[in-house]
Amino acid sequence: MTSIPPRTLGLISAFDKPAAQELAPQLIGWLEGRGCATVGETELLDGRPVDAIVVLGGDGLMMHAAHAHPGIPLLGINFGTVGFLAMVERSRWEPALEALLDGSFELQVGPTLAAEIVREGRVIEAEWAINDVVIRSGIRMVEVELYVDRQYVNTYPGDGMIVASPQGSTAYCMAAGGPILTAGVHGFAVTPLSPHSPIRATLVLPEESLIELVVSNEREAHLILDGGELRDLRHGDIVRVRKGVEQFRLIVVPGMSFYDAFRSKFNYLIRPNARPSLGYRR
């Protein structure tokens, strides 16, 4: 797990988290004392090139940084609640940055989701998401038709539909009963939201699939990307989802483990005192 050490790091810290704001100058001094140049958020937005970005915040700020600076590797130091993207706990920032500057890290590359709204045969809006593309109903049930690679799958009456990337599968997708896709799974999870049916299985589709979701009744419906701004949908609108051009690049240093995070963040300890018999790292 050896990579090229970065020479210039961007730094983004959450404005609404005092602890992140307090750590930022300490972190800058630490990095510059080791010969690594740092670039602030204003300079980043002006296009100053960097090798990677350190994010002091939660998963929401990680997604914001990835949208603002697509393709640049991110290392997240968690000041949020969950921390599946910002995986380094704040107490571990120093060994994490030491590993980064030593080149003792690997780059985990995940796909993004390109989404467009097609209305009356014309694309009226196109965007991309890191975690998920969601059709969400209003107060009453919406009917969503699902097509995969131009083939009709089913019609789902309910609260809507989620298309999640692997890194987004632990978010809304998991909360809705969908599967968790670990890093390296080349697929997307399509999960119905509270379908009015005892059959509610998620589909895991190859990431090269063309996914089309059609709003097939007159009820209120909205398109939500990464939990952000709502886009109103109409009867007959098609939400077309493909693998995005952009990639989500996450820096993984020793001590960062998705499985550790999964057990601890969700208290997923079926046998709290269990010890692995194979002697692998827990």
N, C-alpha and C positions, 0 to 999 in steps of 0.2 A: 504494500500500500504506500508507494512512493510517487509523488507528483512534483511538478516544478513549483518551487516556493514563489509566492507572489512578492512583488517588489512595491506595488502601490495598492493600497486598500481603500475602498470607499467606506464611509461610516454613516449609517442612518439610525437614529434613535427616536423612540416614541415620545412625542411631545407631551402626551397625557400621562406619562409614567415618570414621576420624579426620580425614582431609583435609576432608571435608564439614563436620564439626563445627568445625574450625578456621576455615573460610571463613565460616561463618554470622555470627559477630559482626562481621566486617569488612564483609560484605555489608549487614547491618542499618545499621551506621554510614554506609555509602556512600549507602544509600537515604534515610535520615532526613536526611542532609546536603543532600539535594536536595528535601526537603519531602514525601517519600512515607512515609506511616505504615506500620509493619510489625506483623503479628499472628503470634504463635507458634502452634505446633501445638495446645497445650492450649486456647487461646482459640478456635481454629478448631473444635475438637471441641465447644466450648460454644456454638457457633452464631454467633460474631462474624462479621459480614458483611465480605467483601473483594471487590475487583474481579477479582483473579486470584491465583494461587498460584505461587510459585517453589519448585521441588523440587530439592534438592541430593542427587542419588543416581542410581540407574540406572532401567531400564525397569520393574523390579519395584516400586520406590517410586512411580513415576509411576502405575502401575495401582492401587496401594494408595490414593494420594491421590485418584484419580478415583472410586474406589468410596466413599471416605469423604466426598467433597465433590462429588457429581455435578453436572455442568453448569457448574462453575466453570472458567474457562480456566486452563491449566497451561503454565508455561514450565519445561522441564527442563534442568538443568545436569548434565552426565554425570560421575558418579563410578563408573559401572559398567563393564561389559565391552563391550557392543555399542552401545547408545544409538540406537535408532530412534525412541523416544518422547522420551527425554532427549537432544536433538540438539545442544545447545550444549556444546562442549568446555570444560572448566573454565578453560583459559587464555583463553577468549573471553567470560567472564562479564560483564566491564565493558562492552564495546561492545554486548553483547546487552541488558543492562539499560538502557543509554542509549537504544537504539532503542525499547525498551518504554515508557520514560517520555516519549519524544518522540512516541509514537503511530505510529512507523514499523514497524508490524507488521501481519500479517493473521491472522485467526482461521480455522484449518483445522478444520472440523467433520466428525467421523466417526460412523458409526452404532455402536450397541452391539447385543448379542445377548441377547434374553430367552429363558430356558430353563425348562421345567417338566418334572417327572417325573409321568407319568400311570400309575397302577397300579390295575388292575381298575376302570377308568372314572373314577377320582378323582384329582385333582391333589394329590400328597402333598408336593411341594416346588416352589418357584419362586424363581429367582435370575436375575441378569443378569451378563454378561461383556463385557469391553472387547476382548479379543483373540480368544478361542476357547472353544468348547464341544466337549469331547472325550469320546467313549466309548472306554474302554481296557480291553483284556482282561487276564486274569491270566496264568498260565503257558500255558494252552491257548487255541486260537483261539476267538473269539466270532463268531457270525453276526449281522450287522446288516442289517435290511431298511431301505431308503431309500424314502421317499415325498415327493413334492413337490406341493404344492397338491392333496392327497388322491389323487394318482396314483402307483401303484407304479412305481419305477424299476428296482431290482435288489436282490439279496441279496449281501452281501459277507462271505465268511468270511475272517477275518484277525485283526489286532491291534486293530481298532476303526475309528473314524471321527472326522474333525475337521471342524467347521464354523467357519470363520475369517472375521473382519471384515477390511476392507482394512488397518487398522493392525496386525492380528494375522497377516497373511499372511506376514510376514517371520520369524515365530517357528516354532512346531511345524509349521505348514502347509508352509513352504518346506523345512524339514528332511525332511519326508515326501515331497518331490517335487512339491508343489503349486505353483500359480502365485503370483506376487507381484502384488497389486492395489495400485496407487498411489492416492494421495489423489484423491478425486473420482470414483472408480469406485463406482457405486451397486449393489453386489452382494456376495455372500458366496461363499466358496470351500468346497466340500464335497469333502474329500480322504480316500480310504480309506487305512488304515494297513496296510502290508504285506499286501495282499489275496492270497489263494491263487489267483492267476489272472494270466496274462500281460496281461490287460486291466485297467489300473489308472488310467484317466483321471479327472482331477478335473472336477467340474462347477462352473461359475461361474453362480450363480443370481441373479435380480433380488432386491434387498433386501426387496421386499414379499412374497416367497415364504413359504409355510408349509412348514417342513422337519420331517419326522417320522422318527425313527430308532427302530426296534423291535429289542429284544434277542430273537432268535428261537430261541435254544437255551439249554441249562441250564448253560452255562459261566460261570465267574466274570467279572464285568464291573463297571466303575466309571464314574461320571460325574465329570469334572474340568473346572472352570471357571477359566480364566486360570492354569492350573498350580497351583491351590490345593487345598483339602481334597477328599478323595475322598468320593463318595456311592456306596454299594453299589447295584447294579442287579440285578433279578431277571428270569428268563425271562418274556417278555410285557410288560415295562415299555416305555413309549413316552417317548422324550425329544423334546419338542416345542420347536422353535426358531423364533423370529420376530425381526424387527427390534425392538429395545428402545425403550422410551419415552425413556430417558436418551440424551444425546449426549456423545461424547468431544470436548472442545474443546482444541485444541493451538495455542499461540501460536507463530507462525513469524516470525522476524526476519530481516533481510538477512544473508546468509552461511549460513543454514540451508538445505541442499538435500538432499532425499531421495536424489537420484542421486549426489551427492558421497559421502553416507554409505554408500550401497550399494557403490560402488566401493572405498571405503577400509576399511569394516568387514569385508568379505568378501574383500578383496584381489582384487576383480573387475576386473582390468586385463588384457584379452586382448592389447593392445599397450601395454605400460607407458609407452612414450615417445610415444604418439599425441597429436596436437594437433587440436582440432576445426577443420575448414576453414571453417565458417561464421562463426567469430569470436565465437560466443556464449560466455558465461561457462562455464568448466569447473567 
